[in-house]
Amino acid sequence: MTTEKDRPWVMRTYAGHSSAVESNALFRRNLAKGQTGLSVAFDLPTQTGYDADHPLAKGEVGKVGVPVAHLGDVRALFDQIPLARMNTSMTINATAMWLLALYQVAAQEQGALPDELTGTTQNDIVKEYLSRGTYAFPPDASLRLSTDLIAYTVSNVPKWNPINICSYHLQEAGATPVQELAFALSTAIAVLDRVRDGGQVPADRFGEVVQRISFFVNAGVRFIEETCKMRAFVRLWDDVCLNRYGVTDAKARRLRYGVQVNSLGLTEAQPENNVQRIVLEMLGVTLSKNARARAVQLPAWNEALGLPRPWDQQWSLRMQQVLAYESDLLEYDDIFDGSHVIEAKVDELVAGAQEEIDRVQAMGGAVVAVESGYLKQALVASHAERRQRIESGEQIVVGVNKFENTEPSPLTENLETAIQTVDPAAESAALSSLTEWREQRDDEAVEEALASLREAAKGTDNLMPATLRCVRAGATTGEWAGVLREVFGEYRAPTGVSGSVGTSSGGEAIAAVRAKVAATSEELGGRLRLLVGKPGLDGHSNGAEQVAVRARDVGFEVIYQGIRLTPEQIVAAAVAEDVHCVGLSILSGSHMELVPQVVTGLREAGLEDVPVVVGGIVPDGDARALLGSGVAAVYTPKDYDLTGMMSNVVDVIRQANHL
């Protein structure tokens, strides 16, 4: 046993929705229930640097997090929450500098000093190009923003974790444990090399930068393998810190990480099974004392259905509290030390990850590997292999491809009340708030502040002082990001679907659909063309990518231009490419606003015979409404058989063309 009982990890709930006022009330309720830190979810416009009145923000405001457009929103968000004593994690990347500046100014208004602030800005832009899609600027400019923020915090906000290298979304995008380790560590190396070589941090303070780096990882249901992954992470990070960066203080080399356990494996079918999945996944990052997470946040059982309610989030918080306070977990030294089985698996993961890290470094590092498409193609291929294992039955998912018979669940008796619904007035309220803010501020001061940001961006100065000036002057999220888009330009990341991934033969099911596609193509006088579109700001592109890959494998010509398209752009592409079907993928909850715009646009363009199919997290009531408004088919996470889905899409095309 240990000489004294370990302290529990920081317990958080990832939360934020609708408005700053609503989210503040939720934060305060969660803190009153024993939560020991805040984890803020921002909506997609905030994450990608748009105000609520931008065309791309339509339908997305307040959907997957809280909208933050200006300092007034942050004041409301943290009202009556003493930021000097709060540990706040902000899941923000492209606009991380902006949000930390807002947070710092709001805290100072409360009387807090910058050196009192504790928390984390995720600020990992590399994984945004690979998996989550909330990037705003090209990779090199994004890396500059990340490293400027790191350099600023070392001197000015020393207790803050300025970057949280996030492998969580890599696993969601299909990464194997080896890839999750290697790609996350390659990102850390790219960032630290840039800070070291940038000249903003004196060499004798570089160890402080390394010490403040934290990680945010994923833990799947294979909790033995996940335990080994985290022990491998500890070993690999120690080696990078010691041998690449010369950090001799063992305490400074300690892996500091938080975790959100896997949402990819949560199922819409028999969602009550997600409870035990979440518990098992939590064990993978808590059982091993020497590789235990510093902070844990758990998804809710119903996240594959929609937005969790406060009660659902409370249930997940109670899971952590039972483990930490009722079990004897924290009373023992590391229970895996000396295990030959564990050590062998850790050795295997370390060797595999080191080989992959060396491959990425030989290419020129993580940023080059992003721009070349290598990292994205590797993830799409891994995800395709996982999908194939589930579809073939080789990988069992209880309630999905085995043990499907079930008693009716009282949890989902009324699906309309089993999830939180976002107030439909949230978007109009945000627009009104934005208008009011602009009317009461000093426009001349805002223009001067934005001009100073523009000049700093054109040069090499650290961008944080100019950003703070914009905050204090009353600039908005969209105005700050708009200036940087002006200077740095826009960027569209590689999609990863054009490489040699997917099914090489696929067996009888693939062959049957290929024959069906070929026959229908011949009847229509040309190869079937499917446009896969992602309207709005939803950057979770994994589903769209897998549909695109499988469609190509069964013989479709696939047009997939990536994320973040307006409905008008999707309609224009459908016209230009003369497609036979449009497939829309939306996981952000904005389907009711965006899908009808595409359907109407196609009809107005004269494409009455081009059906629209929709995939995503779509509640039953919404699915019925979409089908009633002209959508030909709706697919949700329970429709895991992609080959069967492709067969159904062919049927939809045949019906639309009266074949």
Secondary structure, DSSP 8 states (H G I E B T S, - for coil): --SS-----EEE-EE--S-HHHHHHHHHHHHHTT--SEEEEB-HHHHHT--TTSGGGTTTTTSSSB---SHHHHHHHTTT--GGG-EEEEE-STTHHHHHHHHHHHHHHHT--GGG-EEEE----HHIIIII----S-HHHHHHHHHHHHHHHHHH-TTEE--EEE-HHHHHTT--HHHHHHHHHHHHHHHHHHHHHHSSS-GGGHHHHHHH-EEEE---S-HHHHHHHHHHHHHHHHHIIIIIT----TTTTS--EEEE--STT--SSSTTHHHHHHHHHHHHTTS-GGG--SEEE---TTTTTSB--HHHHHHHHHHHHIIIIISSGGGSS-TTTT-HHHHHHHHHHHHHHHHHHHHHHHHTSHHHHHHTTHHHHHHHHHHHHHHHHHHHTSS--BTTTB-------GGGSSTTTSSB---TTHHHHHHHHHHHHHHHS-HHHHHHHHHHHHHHHHSSS-SHHHHHHHHHHT--HHHHHHHHHHHH-------S-SSS-S-SS-HHHHHHHHHHHHHHHHHHTS--EEEEE-BTT----HHHHHHHHHHHHTT-EEEE--S-B-HHHHHHHHHHHT-SEEEEEE-SS-HHHHHHHHHHHHHHTT-TT--EEEEES--HHHHHHHHHTT--EEE-TT---HHHHHHHHHHHHHHHTT-
